Amino acid sequence: MNQKRHIISFSDISIFYDKGSFDNWCVYIRKENRTYAPKDTEYFTRLQHLAKKHTNTKIYEDFVRIFNQTTSKINAETLKLIENLSGKYSDDATEIRLWFTVMYAGMVAEENKANKILGKRIKRLGVYQVLILQRSPEHAANYGRGKKWKYLDEIMQEYGF
C-alpha cells in the first residue's frame, strides 16, 4: 500500500510523507531524481552554514514564526509563510524554503506521534542549540537520546519554550 502524502513541490523539489522506520510520518525529499529522508544533522548543518551569511538570529526568529503556527496538520497558510520568509534570503531562498518546509513537516509529524509529550518542541530545541547556543549539528541531533522527557521539558522551559 502506498503511504505517500504530498506536502508541496517547488523548483525541482518535492516534499512528502511516507512510511519510515517508526510510522507513516517520515519526511522525504525528491530532488534531481534522488529520493531520501533527510537527517536532522543535514539540515542543522545547512542552517549553521546559511547563518554565517544571514545571521543565526534571523534564521532562528523565522523558524520560530513557523513553529508558532505549527499544528498537527499541514496548513496552506504556514506553507505560504515559509515561501514568503524564504524570499527574503536572496540567492539562498530555495534552500531556506526547502529546510524550513522539511522542519515544518517534521514538527507536524512530531505533533502526530502516538503518546507524544514534547511534540514539535523537540525540533525547536535542536534548532535553538545549533543557532543560538552554537552547538554542533551532531550534538543537537542526538541531544535527546537516552534522556527522560521530564528533563528535556525542564531544559525547554528554561529556554522559554
C-alpha positions in Angstrom: 0.0 0.0 0.0 1.4 3.4 -1.0 1.6 5.7 2.0 2.9 8.8 0.2 1.2 12.1 1.1 2.3 15.1 -0.9 3.1 18.2 1.1 4.5 20.6 -1.5 6.5 20.9 -4.7 8.6 23.9 -5.8 11.6 24.4 -8.2 12.7 20.8 -8.8 11.9 19.7 -5.3 9.0 17.6 -3.9 8.4 17.1 -0.2 6.1 14.3 1.1 5.4 11.9 3.9 5.8 8.2 3.5 6.5 5.1 5.6 9.6 5.3 7.7 11.1 3.0 10.3 8.6 4.0 13.0 5.4 5.3 11.4 4.0 6.8 8.2 5.2 10.3 9.2 8.7 10.2 7.7 9.5 13.3 5.7 11.1 12.7 2.3 12.7 14.9 -0.3 12.7 14.2 -4.0 15.2 16.3 -5.8 17.1 15.7 -9.0 16.0 12.1 -9.3 17.1 11.3 -5.7 14.6 10.5 -3.0 15.6 10.3 0.6 14.6 11.1 4.2 16.9 14.0 5.4 18.5 13.6 8.8 18.5 16.3 11.5 22.2 16.7 11.1 21.9 17.5 7.4 19.5 20.5 7.9 21.2 21.6 11.1 24.5 21.7 9.3 23.0 23.7 6.4 21.2 26.1 8.7 24.5 26.7 10.5 26.2 27.4 7.2 23.5 29.7 6.0 23.6 31.6 9.3 27.1 32.7 8.5 25.6 34.8 5.7 22.1 35.6 7.1 22.8 35.5 10.9 21.8 33.0 13.5 19.1 35.3 14.9 17.3 36.0 11.6 17.1 32.3 10.8 16.0 31.3 14.3 13.4 34.1 14.5 11.9 33.0 11.2 11.9 29.4 12.3 10.1 30.4 15.5 7.4 32.1 13.4 6.8 28.8 11.6 7.0 26.9 14.9 4.3 29.1 16.4 1.9 28.3 13.5 2.6 24.6 13.5 -0.3 22.3 14.5 -0.9 18.6 13.8 -2.0 19.3 10.2 -0.1 20.7 7.2 -1.6 24.2 6.7 -1.6 26.1 3.4 -1.1 29.4 5.3 2.0 28.1 7.0 3.4 26.9 3.7 2.8 30.4 2.3 4.5 31.9 5.3 7.5 29.7 4.6 7.5 30.8 1.0 7.3 34.5 2.0 10.0 34.3 4.7 12.3 32.4 2.3 12.0 35.0 -0.4 14.0 37.4 1.9 17.1 35.2 1.7 18.1 36.3 -1.9 20.2 33.6 -3.6 19.5 31.1 -0.8 15.7 31.4 -0.9 15.1 28.0 -2.4 17.4 26.2 0.0 16.0 28.0 3.0 12.5 27.2 1.8 13.5 23.5 1.5 14.8 23.3 5.0 12.1 25.4 6.6 9.5 23.2 4.9 11.2 19.9 5.9 11.4 21.1 9.5 7.8 22.3 9.4 6.7 18.9 8.1 8.8 17.2 10.8 7.2 19.3 13.5 3.7 18.3 12.2 4.8 14.7 12.3 6.0 15.1 15.9 2.6 16.5 16.8 1.0 13.4 15.4 3.2 10.8 17.1 1.3 8.3 19.4 1.9 9.2 23.0 3.6 12.5 22.2 4.8 14.5 25.1 7.3 17.0 23.8 5.9 17.2 20.3 7.2 19.9 18.0 9.3 21.4 20.8 12.0 18.8 20.3 12.7 20.2 16.8 12.9 23.7 18.3 15.4 22.5 20.9 17.7 21.3 18.1 17.4 24.5 16.1 18.0 26.5 19.3 21.1 24.5 20.2 22.6 24.9 16.7 21.7 28.6 16.0 21.6 30.2 19.5 23.9 28.0 21.6 26.1 27.3 18.6 26.4 23.6 19.4 27.4 21.2 16.7 24.7 19.7 14.5 25.6 16.2 15.7 25.2 17.3 19.4 21.8 18.9 18.7 20.6 16.0 16.6 21.5 13.4 19.3 20.9 15.5 22.5 17.6 13.9 23.4 18.7 10.3 23.1 18.6 8.4 26.3 17.2 11.4 28.3 13.9 11.4 30.1 11.2 13.6 28.7 10.8 15.4 32.0 14.5 16.5 31.9 14.1 17.7 28.3 10.9 19.5 29.2 12.7 21.4 32.0 15.5 22.4 29.6 13.0 23.7 27.1 11.1 25.6 29.8 14.4 27.2 30.8 14.9 28.3 27.2 11.4 29.7 27.1 9.5 27.1 25.0 
